[in-house]
C-alpha cells in the first residue's frame, strides 16, 4: 500500500500590501483642503470637456 507523505506547508509571500485608509478631508489642514478641492475641480473640468465637445458635435451634425 503506498504511503502518502505530507509536505510541510510554506508560508505564502504577500504580494500586495493592504490598502491604506484614506484620510477624511475634514481632518486635513485647511490649506490642503483648499488645494485638494481646487485640483479635483480641475480634473472634473478636464474630464467633462471631451464629453461636452462630442455632444456639441452630435448636435451640429443633426442640425445640418
BADREN-19626 format. One record per residue: residue in three letters; chain; x, y, z of N, C-alpha, C, O in turn. Coordinates in nm, 4 decimals. Each point is the difference from the previous one (the first is absolute). Example, Ala and Ser with C-alpha at 12.3 -4.5 7.8 and 13.67 -1.06 7.14 Angstrom:
BEGIN
PT; aa; ch; n.c1; n.c2; n.c3; ca.c1; ca.c2; ca.c3; c.c1; c.c2; c.c3; o.c1; o.c2; o.c3
PT; ALA; A; 1.3190; -0.5690; 0.7800; -0.0890; 0.1190; 0.0000; 0.0900; 0.1200; 0.0000; 0.1036; -0.0019; 0.0665 .
PT; SER; A; -0.1386; 0.1069; -0.1385; 0.0820; 0.1190; 0.0060; -0.0770; 0.1090; 0.0730; 0.0509; 0.1108; 0.0169 .
//
This chain:
BEGIN
PT; aa; ch; n.c1; n.c2; n.c3; ca.c1; ca.c2; ca.c3; c.c1; c.c2; c.c3; o.c1; o.c2; o.c3
PT; UNK; A; 0.0861; -0.1168; 0.0000; -0.0861; 0.1168; 0.0000; 0.0914; 0.1241; 0.0000; 0.0905; 0.0097; 0.0828 .
PT; UNK; A; -0.1139; 0.0849; -0.1753; 0.0864; 0.1183; -0.0067; -0.0221; 0.0916; 0.1198; -0.1117; 0.0166; 0.0490 .
PT; UNK; A; 0.2184; 0.0402; -0.0052; -0.0113; 0.0954; 0.1106; 0.0060; 0.1414; -0.0559; 0.0852; 0.0326; -0.0827 .
PT; UNK; A; -0.1772; 0.0503; 0.1297; -0.0002; 0.1402; -0.0419; 0.0846; 0.0793; 0.0974; -0.0158; -0.0095; 0.1217 .
PT; UNK; A; 0.1043; 0.0863; -0.1774; 0.0845; 0.0829; 0.0849; -0.0585; 0.1401; 0.0042; -0.0299; 0.0586; -0.1040 .
PT; UNK; A; 0.0143; -0.0074; 0.2192; -0.0523; 0.1358; 0.0116; 0.1161; 0.0979; -0.0058; 0.1024; -0.0170; 0.0663 .
PT; UNK; A; -0.1210; 0.1162; -0.1448; 0.1024; 0.1030; -0.0126; -0.0307; 0.1139; 0.0964; -0.1156; 0.0347; 0.0239 .
PT; UNK; A; 0.2198; 0.0206; 0.0290; -0.0193; 0.1165; 0.0866; -0.0453; 0.1174; -0.0860; 0.0575; 0.0270; -0.1055 .
PT; UNK; A; -0.1592; 0.0411; 0.1508; -0.0496; 0.1147; -0.0757; 0.0904; 0.1198; 0.0232; 0.0390; 0.0304; 0.1127 .
PT; UNK; A; -0.0071; 0.0360; -0.2212; 0.0805; 0.1207; 0.0084; -0.0931; 0.1203; 0.0082; -0.1098; -0.0007; -0.0558 .
PT; UNK; A; 0.1542; 0.1013; 0.1244; -0.0802; 0.1228; 0.0074; 0.0032; 0.0678; -0.1360; 0.1060; 0.0145; -0.0609 .
PT; UNK; A; -0.2233; 0.0270; 0.0139; -0.0074; 0.0673; -0.1287; 0.0437; 0.1445; 0.0154; -0.0389; 0.0684; 0.0946 .
PT; UNK; A; 0.1194; -0.0232; -0.1878; 0.0473; 0.1382; 0.0043; -0.1154; 0.0959; -0.0243; -0.0902; -0.0288; -0.0787 .
PT; UNK; A; 0.0935; 0.1407; 0.1453; -0.1020; 0.1027; -0.0204; 0.0362; 0.0799; -0.1236; 0.1065; 0.0614; -0.0059 .
PT; UNK; A; -0.1945; -0.0618; -0.0924; 0.0281; 0.0707; -0.1239; -0.0413; 0.1465; 0.0065; 0.0648; 0.0855; -0.0604 .
PT; UNK; A; -0.1707; -0.0563; 0.1324; -0.0520; 0.1365; 0.0059; -0.0131; 0.0421; 0.1457; -0.0368; -0.0794; 0.0866 .
PT; UNK; A; 0.0673; 0.2039; -0.0623; -0.0210; 0.0543; 0.1334; -0.1481; 0.0287; 0.0170; -0.0677; 0.0310; -0.0980 .
PT; UNK; A; 0.0161; -0.0401; 0.2181; -0.1412; 0.0355; 0.0194; -0.0197; 0.1489; -0.0311; 0.0901; 0.0804; 0.0238 .
PT; UNK; A; -0.2061; -0.0438; -0.0763; -0.0223; 0.1408; -0.0344; 0.0086; 0.0893; 0.1237; -0.0444; -0.0360; 0.1091 .
PT; UNK; A; 0.1025; 0.1521; -0.1300; 0.0124; 0.0967; 0.1081; -0.1322; 0.0752; 0.0150; -0.0640; 0.0313; -0.1004 .
PT; UNK; A; 0.0226; -0.0021; 0.2213; -0.1243; 0.0762; 0.0170; 0.0172; 0.1423; -0.0539; 0.1048; 0.0620; 0.0181 .
PT; UNK; A; -0.2069; -0.0124; -0.0830; 0.0037; 0.1365; -0.0535; -0.0345; 0.0974; 0.1126; -0.0948; -0.0228; 0.0752 .
PT; UNK; A; 0.1710; 0.1301; -0.0639; -0.0332; 0.0975; 0.1045; -0.1262; 0.0781; -0.0388; -0.0238; 0.0273; -0.1177 .
PT; UNK; A; -0.0538; 0.0070; 0.2158; -0.1200; 0.0794; -0.0245; 0.0422; 0.1421; -0.0371; 0.0923; 0.0555; 0.0597 .
PT; UNK; A; -0.1595; 0.0022; -0.1572; 0.0349; 0.1352; -0.0453; -0.0079; 0.0996; 0.1154; 0.0806; 0.0926; 0.0080 .
PT; UNK; A; -0.1769; -0.1116; 0.0805; -0.0185; 0.0930; 0.1110; 0.1165; -0.0044; 0.0987; 0.0215; 0.0964; 0.0734 .
PT; UNK; A; 0.0539; -0.2059; -0.0704; 0.1113; -0.0112; 0.0938; 0.1299; 0.0585; -0.0548; 0.0977; 0.0142; 0.0735 .
PT; UNK; A; -0.0965; 0.0198; -0.2021; 0.1200; 0.0582; -0.0605; 0.0095; 0.1486; 0.0345; -0.1010; 0.0625; 0.0323 .
PT; UNK; A; 0.2211; -0.0058; -0.0389; 0.0144; 0.1445; 0.0246; -0.0801; 0.0805; -0.1028; -0.0204; -0.0466; -0.1121 .
PT; UNK; A; -0.0250; 0.1663; 0.1487; -0.0822; 0.0808; -0.0914; 0.0673; 0.0260; -0.1352; -0.0672; -0.0018; -0.1031 .
PT; UNK; A; 0.1982; 0.0257; 0.1020; 0.0688; 0.0253; -0.1274; -0.0068; -0.1229; -0.0903; -0.0192; 0.0115; -0.1210 .
PT; UNK; A; 0.0351; -0.1288; 0.1811; -0.0057; -0.1245; -0.0769; -0.1417; -0.0249; -0.0509; -0.0182; -0.0473; -0.1122 .
PT; UNK; A; -0.0808; 0.0786; 0.1928; -0.1400; -0.0144; -0.0429; -0.0271; 0.0866; -0.1218; -0.0577; -0.0465; -0.0983 .
PT; UNK; A; 0.0992; 0.1726; 0.1047; -0.0242; 0.0930; -0.1117; 0.0696; -0.0471; -0.1264; -0.0593; 0.0023; -0.1078 .
PT; UNK; A; 0.1845; -0.0451; 0.1196; 0.0754; -0.0455; -0.1174; -0.0603; -0.1280; -0.0575; -0.0048; -0.0173; -0.1218 .
PT; UNK; A; -0.0408; -0.0716; 0.2086; -0.0628; -0.1243; -0.0448; -0.1276; 0.0301; -0.0778; -0.0230; -0.0576; -0.1064 .
PT; UNK; A; -0.0589; 0.1462; 0.1582; -0.1256; 0.0350; -0.0672; 0.0283; 0.0680; -0.1331; -0.0684; -0.0256; -0.0991 .
PT; UNK; A; 0.1702; 0.1132; 0.0966; 0.0355; 0.0688; -0.1252; 0.0463; -0.1020; -0.1053; -0.0410; 0.0076; -0.1159 .
PT; UNK; A; 0.1258; -0.1024; 0.1562; 0.0489; -0.1006; -0.0944; -0.1118; -0.0926; -0.0481; -0.0028; -0.0378; -0.1171 .
PT; UNK; A; -0.0889; 0.0011; 0.2063; -0.1139; -0.0824; -0.0416; -0.0875; 0.0732; -0.1017; -0.0494; -0.0606; -0.0951 .
PT; UNK; A; 0.0307; 0.1895; 0.1154; -0.0790; 0.0789; -0.0944; 0.0670; 0.0034; -0.1370; -0.0671; -0.0112; -0.1026 .
PT; UNK; A; 0.1986; 0.0264; 0.1010; 0.0735; -0.0002; -0.1278; -0.0145; -0.1355; -0.0683; -0.0263; -0.0060; -0.1201 .
PT; UNK; A; 0.0430; -0.1025; 0.1951; -0.0143; -0.1335; -0.0581; -0.1399; -0.0226; -0.0581; -0.0143; -0.0574; -0.1080 .
PT; UNK; A; -0.0871; 0.1020; 0.1790; -0.1366; -0.0161; -0.0504; -0.0224; 0.0799; -0.1275; -0.0633; -0.0485; -0.0938 .
PT; UNK; A; 0.1156; 0.1718; 0.0901; -0.0149; 0.0815; -0.1212; 0.0685; -0.0653; -0.1187; -0.0559; -0.0038; -0.1096 .
PT; UNK; A; 0.1765; -0.0474; 0.1303; 0.0748; -0.0648; -0.1080; -0.0720; -0.1267; -0.0455; -0.0014; -0.0310; -0.1191 .
PT; UNK; A; -0.0576; -0.0415; 0.2117; -0.0707; -0.1229; -0.0335; -0.1287; 0.0285; -0.0774; -0.0346; -0.0745; -0.0917 .
PT; UNK; A; -0.0352; 0.1796; 0.1270; -0.1297; 0.0303; -0.0610; 0.0172; 0.0648; -0.1373; -0.0867; -0.0151; -0.0860 .
PT; UNK; A; 0.1953; 0.0859; 0.0644; 0.0209; 0.0743; -0.1247; -0.0177; -0.0858; -0.1251; -0.0717; 0.0428; -0.0904 .
PT; UNK; A; 0.1332; -0.1623; 0.0793; -0.0208; -0.0811; -0.1213; -0.1447; -0.0442; -0.0182; -0.0476; -0.0103; -0.1131 .
PT; UNK; A; -0.0228; -0.0158; 0.2225; -0.1398; -0.0425; -0.0111; -0.0871; 0.1146; -0.0509; -0.0910; -0.0217; -0.0800 .
PT; UNK; A; 0.1185; 0.1428; 0.1260; -0.0772; 0.1160; -0.0450; 0.0273; 0.0244; -0.1469; -0.0925; 0.0297; -0.0756 .
PT; UNK; A; 0.2187; -0.0415; 0.0329; 0.0350; 0.0203; -0.1405; -0.0693; -0.1036; -0.0879; -0.0496; 0.0345; -0.1073 .
PT; UNK; A; 0.0449; -0.1606; 0.1502; -0.0657; -0.1049; -0.0777; -0.1498; 0.0264; -0.0102; -0.0592; -0.0226; -0.1055 .
PT; UNK; A; -0.0022; 0.0694; 0.2118; -0.1428; 0.0318; -0.0012; -0.0280; 0.1149; -0.0962; -0.0969; -0.0041; -0.0758 .
PT; UNK; A; 0.1814; 0.1058; 0.0789; -0.0177; 0.1139; -0.0904; 0.0175; -0.0427; -0.1453; -0.0748; 0.0456; -0.0866 .
PT; UNK; A; 0.1731; -0.1331; 0.0579; 0.0205; -0.0491; -0.1367; -0.1217; -0.0777; -0.0477; -0.0423; 0.0158; -0.1145 .
PT; UNK; A; -0.0144; -0.0992; 0.2002; -0.1171; -0.0790; -0.0372; -0.1192; 0.0918; -0.0256; -0.0778; -0.0226; -0.0927 .
PT; UNK; A; 0.0641; 0.1253; 0.1745; -0.1096; 0.0948; -0.0172; 0.0135; 0.0732; -0.1335; -0.0984; 0.0173; -0.0718 .
PT; UNK; A; 0.2207; 0.0258; 0.0388; 0.0231; 0.0691; -0.1264; -0.0278; -0.0917; -0.1196; -0.0542; 0.0445; -0.1012 .
PT; UNK; A; 0.0913; -0.1717; 0.1128; -0.0219; -0.0942; -0.1095; -0.1494; -0.0207; -0.0235; -0.0427; -0.0139; -0.1146 .
PT; UNK; A; -0.0364; 0.0117; 0.2202; -0.1451; -0.0172; -0.0160; -0.0644; 0.1218; -0.0630; -0.0981; -0.0126; -0.0734 .
PT; UNK; A; 0.1521; 0.1305; 0.1011; -0.0590; 0.1243; -0.0508; 0.0330; 0.0238; -0.1469; -0.0620; 0.0855; -0.0632 .
PT; UNK; A; 0.1563; -0.1575; 0.0081; 0.0367; 0.0236; -0.1412; -0.0814; -0.0825; -0.0926; 0.0180; 0.0076; -0.1215 .
//
